[in-house]
């Protein structure tokens, strides 16, 4: 390196000098989160540019503002964050989503950026690039939320002063209003699948408002047909290509659900049919204890479950709905019947009452018409005069 100097300062205060490649640089010692001092280099095209960076460094050190490790790239940090911070804290399915977003989108497009120099403009450009490349809005939104979560932990650990991902608005996918099947249509569907070997699964889907993972994760040890209750304690999901049972989505998701007689009868018939299948296979039947299985006793893949239900819906001549819409519909029907929202919340395992009321309480056009007709009758002076006459 060249020895061209612009002036000397006290040891550790950042002497500016020119490198052999023409760039100007300076070294400055900053404390890290472990209390030790580490040398940081700043670079610029001129002594003034380097001096400006040194001023910022000194101000940050003096005010106690976090200074990111100089050589730590975003890719390196995200890898460390996945293994050391996210993995012990989040569900396996969430961790899988994080890994997918990081490996497919964040690392290839932002990974070379230094953690400490990442800007809101970089994040905005990243999202714009995803949009230009045809990446769906929901996928882009998840990538953004993954980055935001990782940077929030970096702020918490005092590696960076602020979370720049929070400064950028991610695309918001347009939510399409989906109308669940009504009570009459549910009856039609159940009538059409009456002879299906998994008829009881259709009944549980239609009546109890459970999540798909909760239904497929049920074991007979969770079901007390004599008492007419079942306990939801886990879910079955596919993670990294394997079917695994995981704890429920939230603490409130773990719950006891009372069973209507209609459901008890369907489950009792199903249990008897499954016992016939088990005896037919003998030792080849896996002793896993799941309530709903394939004909050979193995767990049902969630995607296959969705396909099976949607196929049955179409064959019954009904509007195609998502499996989750049955849960949506259950909440809406219970609320329409006058069941207290708090009770509905406990039945379906929502984490907040707001979710029950605002997200899942479906309002049909007929509901709106009936409400406004009632208001119109109250305010219609003409009708009142006729009545008085």
C-alpha positions in Angstrom: 0.0 0.0 0.0 1.0 3.6 -0.5 2.2 5.5 2.5 0.5 8.7 1.3 -1.1 10.2 4.5 -3.5 13.0 5.1 -2.7 13.5 8.8 -2.2 11.4 11.9 -4.5 11.1 14.8 -4.1 9.5 18.2 -3.9 5.7 18.2 -7.3 4.2 17.3 -8.8 7.4 16.1 -8.5 6.6 12.4 -5.6 7.8 10.3 -6.5 8.4 6.7 -4.2 7.1 4.0 -4.3 6.2 0.3 -4.1 2.6 -0.8 -2.1 1.4 -3.8 -5.4 0.9 -5.7 -6.1 4.7 -5.4 -8.8 4.4 -2.8 -8.5 6.2 0.5 -9.1 4.3 3.8 -8.8 4.6 7.5 -9.0 2.1 10.4 -11.0 2.8 13.5 -11.6 0.7 16.6 -15.2 0.1 17.7 -16.6 -2.0 20.6 -18.7 -5.0 19.6 -21.6 -6.6 21.5 -19.2 -8.7 23.5 -17.4 -5.7 25.0 -14.2 -6.1 23.0 -12.8 -3.6 20.5 -12.5 -4.5 16.8 -10.8 -2.7 14.0 -13.2 -1.3 11.3 -12.0 -0.1 8.0 -13.9 2.6 6.0 -13.2 3.4 2.4 -13.8 6.3 0.0 -12.8 7.9 -3.3 -11.3 10.9 -1.4 -10.0 11.8 2.0 -13.2 13.8 2.6 -15.4 10.8 1.9 -13.4 8.7 4.4 -13.5 11.5 7.0 -17.3 11.7 6.7 -17.6 8.0 7.4 -15.2 8.3 10.4 -17.3 11.1 11.8 -20.4 8.8 11.7 -18.5 6.0 13.3 -17.2 8.2 16.1 -20.7 9.5 16.7 -22.2 6.0 16.8 -19.5 4.8 19.2 -20.0 7.9 21.5 -23.8 7.5 21.5 -23.7 3.8 22.0 -25.4 3.1 18.6 -24.8 -0.4 17.4 -22.1 -0.9 14.7 -22.4 -4.0 12.6 -19.4 -6.3 12.2 -17.4 -4.9 9.3 -17.0 -8.0 7.2 -20.3 -9.7 8.0 -22.4 -10.1 4.8 -26.2 -10.4 4.9 -25.9 -14.0 3.6 -23.6 -14.9 6.5 -25.8 -13.3 9.0 -29.0 -14.9 7.7 -27.3 -18.3 7.8 -26.3 -17.7 11.4 -29.7 -16.4 12.3 -31.5 -19.4 10.9 -29.4 -21.9 12.9 -28.8 -20.0 16.1 -31.9 -17.8 16.5 -34.8 -19.0 14.4 -34.4 -22.8 14.6 -34.7 -23.0 18.5 -37.7 -20.6 18.5 -40.1 -21.2 15.6 -42.1 -24.2 14.4 -40.5 -26.5 11.9 -42.9 -25.4 9.1 -42.0 -21.8 9.8 -38.3 -22.5 9.7 -38.8 -24.3 6.4 -40.5 -21.2 5.0 -37.7 -19.0 6.2 -35.0 -21.3 4.7 -36.8 -21.4 1.4 -37.2 -17.6 1.2 -33.5 -17.1 2.1 -32.0 -19.6 -0.2 -34.2 -18.8 -3.2 -34.6 -15.0 -3.0 -32.7 -13.2 -0.3 -29.2 -14.7 -0.5 -29.0 -14.7 -4.3 -30.2 -11.1 -4.6 -29.0 -9.4 -1.4 -26.5 -11.8 0.1 -23.4 -9.9 -0.9 -24.5 -6.7 0.9 -22.8 -6.0 4.2 -25.3 -6.3 7.1 -24.3 -2.9 8.4 -24.6 -1.1 5.0 -28.0 -2.6 3.9 -30.4 0.3 3.2 -34.1 0.7 2.7 -33.4 1.5 -0.9 -31.7 -1.9 -1.3 -34.8 -3.6 0.1 -37.1 -1.6 -2.1 -35.0 -2.5 -5.1 -35.1 -6.2 -4.1 -38.9 -6.2 -4.0 -39.0 -4.4 -7.4 -36.7 -6.9 -8.9 -38.9 -9.8 -7.7 -41.9 -8.1 -9.2 -40.1 -7.7 -12.6 -39.1 -11.4 -12.5 -42.7 -12.4 -12.1 -42.4 -13.6 -8.5 -45.9 -13.7 -6.9 -46.9 -11.0 -4.5 -47.5 -13.4 -1.7 -44.1 -15.0 -2.1 -42.4 -11.5 -2.2 -44.4 -10.5 0.9 -43.1 -13.6 2.7 -39.5 -13.0 1.7 -39.8 -9.4 3.0 -41.3 -10.6 6.3 -38.4 -13.1 6.6 -35.9 -10.4 6.2 -37.7 -8.1 8.6 -37.8 -10.8 11.2 -34.0 -11.5 10.8 -33.1 -7.8 10.9 -35.3 -7.3 14.0 -33.2 -9.8 15.9 -30.0 -8.1 14.6 -31.3 -4.8 16.1 -32.2 -6.6 19.4 -28.7 -8.0 19.6 -27.3 -4.5 18.9 -25.6 -5.5 15.7 -27.3 -2.8 13.7 -29.1 0.5 14.8 -32.4 0.0 13.0 -34.4 -2.4 10.9 -34.4 -1.0 7.3 -36.9 -3.7 6.1 -39.5 -2.0 8.3 -39.1 1.2 6.3 -40.2 -0.5 3.1 -43.8 -1.5 2.3 -44.1 -5.0 0.9 -46.7 -5.7 -1.8 -50.1 -6.6 -0.4 -51.8 -9.5 -2.3 -55.4 -8.6 -3.2 -57.6 -10.7 -1.0 -60.5 -12.3 -2.8 -63.7 -12.8 -0.9 -64.5 -16.5 -0.8 -67.9 -17.6 0.1 -68.0 -20.8 2.1 -70.6 -23.5 1.4 -73.9 -22.8 3.1 -75.7 -25.2 5.4 -77.8 -26.6 2.5 -74.7 -27.2 0.4 -72.9 -28.9 3.3 -75.9 -31.3 3.6 -75.6 -32.0 -0.1 -71.9 -32.8 0.2 -72.3 -35.1 3.2 -75.1 -36.9 1.4 -72.9 -37.4 -1.6 -70.0 -38.9 0.4 -72.1 -41.0 2.7 -70.4 -44.2 1.5 -66.9 -42.8 1.4 -64.4 -44.7 3.6 -63.4 -41.3 5.1 -67.0 -40.1 5.6 -66.2 -39.2 9.2 -63.4 -36.9 8.0 -65.9 -35.0 5.9 -68.2 -34.7 8.9 -65.3 -33.4 11.1 -64.3 -30.9 8.4 -67.8 -29.6 8.0 -68.9 -29.5 11.7 -65.9 -28.7 14.0 -64.1 -25.9 12.3 -60.7 -27.6 12.8 -57.6 -26.8 10.8 -56.5 -29.4 8.3 -53.3 -30.2 10.2 -55.3 -30.7 13.4 -57.7 -33.1 11.8 -54.9 -35.2 10.2 -52.9 -35.1 13.4 -55.7 -36.6 15.5 -55.0 -39.9 17.3 -57.5 -42.2 18.9 -56.0 -41.4 22.3 -57.3 -37.9 21.8 -60.9 -39.0 21.2 -63.3 -39.9 24.0 -66.4 -41.1 22.3 -68.1 -42.0 25.5 -67.7 -38.5 26.9 -68.2 -37.0 23.5 -65.1 -34.9 23.4 -61.8 -34.7 21.5 -58.5 -33.0 22.5 -56.5 -31.1 19.9 -52.9 -31.4 20.9 -50.9 -31.5 17.6 -51.0 -31.1 13.9 -49.7 -33.2 11.0 -47.7 -31.3 8.3 -45.2 -32.0 5.5 -41.9 -30.4 6.3 -38.7 -30.9 4.2 -40.5 -33.7 2.3 -41.5 -35.7 5.4 -44.8 -35.9 7.3 -44.2 -34.8 10.9 -46.4 -34.1 13.9 -45.9 -30.7 15.4 -47.3 -28.9 18.4 -50.5 -26.9 17.8 -50.1 -23.5 16.0 -50.6 -21.5 19.1 -51.3 -22.1 22.8 -55.0 -21.5 22.3 -55.0 -24.0 19.5 -54.6 -26.8 22.0 -58.1 -27.2 23.2 -60.9 -29.6 24.1 -63.8 -29.7 21.6 -67.2 -31.2 22.5 -68.7 -33.5 19.9 -72.3 -33.4 18.7 -74.0 -36.7 18.6 -73.9 -36.6 14.8 -70.1 -36.5 14.9 -69.8 -39.1 17.6 -71.8 -41.6 15.5 -69.7 -40.9 12.4 -66.5 -41.4 14.4 -67.7 -44.6 16.0 -68.7 -46.1 12.6 -65.3 -45.0 11.3 -63.5 -46.6 14.2 -65.2 -49.9 13.5 -64.4 -49.8 9.8 -60.8 -49.0 10.5 -60.5 -52.0 12.8 -61.6 -54.2 9.9 -58.9 -52.7 7.7 -56.3 -53.1 10.5 -57.2 -56.8 11.0 -57.0 -57.5 7.3 -53.5 -56.1 7.1 -52.4 -57.7 10.3 -48.7 -56.9 11.2 -48.3 -54.8 8.1 -50.6 -52.2 9.6 -48.4 -49.5 11.3 -49.3 -49.0 14.9 -49.4 -45.1 14.7 -52.9 -44.5 16.2 -54.1 -41.9 13.7 -57.8 -41.5 13.5 -57.7 -40.8 9.7 -55.4 -42.9 7.6 -54.8 -44.3 4.1 -56.2 -47.8 3.5 -52.8 -49.2 4.7 -52.7 -47.3 8.0 -50.3 -44.5 7.1 -50.9 -40.8 7.8 -52.8 -38.9 5.1 -50.7 -36.3 3.2 -52.3 -32.8 3.7 -52.3 -32.1 -0.1 -54.0 -35.4 -0.8 -56.6 -34.5 1.8 -57.3 -31.2 0.1 -57.5 -32.9 -3.3 -59.9 -35.6 -1.9 -62.3 -33.0 -0.4 -62.3 -30.7 -3.4 -62.9 -33.6 -5.8 -65.9 -34.6 -3.7 -67.2 -31.0 -3.7 -67.0 -30.8 -7.5 -68.6 -34.2 -8.0 -71.5 -33.1 -5.8 -72.0 -30.2 -8.2 -71.1 -27.6 -5.6 -68.9 -24.4 -5.9 -65.2 -25.2 -5.5 -63.9 -24.0 -2.1 -60.6 -24.3 -0.2 -60.5 -26.8 2.7 -59.9 -23.8 5.0 -63.2 -22.3 3.9 -65.0 -25.0 5.8 -63.4 -23.6 9.0 -64.5 -20.1 7.8 -68.0 -21.3 7.2 -68.2 -23.0 10.6 -67.4 -19.8 12.4 -69.9 -17.8 10.3 -72.7 -20.2 10.9 -72.1 -20.3 14.7 -72.1 -16.5 14.9 -75.3 -16.4 12.8 -76.9 -18.8 15.2 -76.2 -16.3 18.0 -73.4 -18.2 19.7 -71.3 -15.8 21.7 -68.1 -14.8 19.9 -65.9 -15.8 22.8 -67.4 -19.4 22.7 -66.8 -19.6 19.0 -63.2 -18.4 19.5 -62.6 -21.2 22.0 -64.2 -23.8 19.8 -62.0 -23.1 16.8 -58.9 -22.1 18.7 -58.3 -18.6 17.5 -55.7 -16.6 19.3 -57.7 -13.4 19.5 -61.4 -12.5 19.5 -60.6 -10.0 16.8 -59.6 -12.8 14.5 -62.9 -14.5 15.1 -64.9 -11.4 14.3 -62.9 -9.6 11.6 -61.2 -12.3 9.7 -63.5 -15.3 9.7 -67.0 -13.9 10.3 -68.4 -14.1 6.7 -71.2 -11.8 5.9 -73.3 -12.9 2.9 -75.4 -10.6 0.7 -78.5 -11.9 2.3 -77.2 -11.0 5.7 -76.5 -7.5 4.5 -80.0 -7.2 2.8 -81.8 -8.4 5.9 -80.0 -5.9 8.1 -80.6 -3.0 5.9 -84.3 -4.0 5.3 -84.7 -3.9 9.1 -83.2 -0.5 9.2 -85.3 0.7 6.3 -88.5 -0.5 8.1 -87.5 1.5 11.2 -86.9 4.7 9.2 -89.7 4.4 6.6 -92.1 7.2 7.8 -94.6 6.3 5.0 -95.2 2.8 6.4 -95.5 4.2 9.9 -98.2 6.7 8.8 -100.1 4.0 7.0 -100.0 1.9 10.2 -101.2 4.8 12.3 -104.1 5.4 9.9 
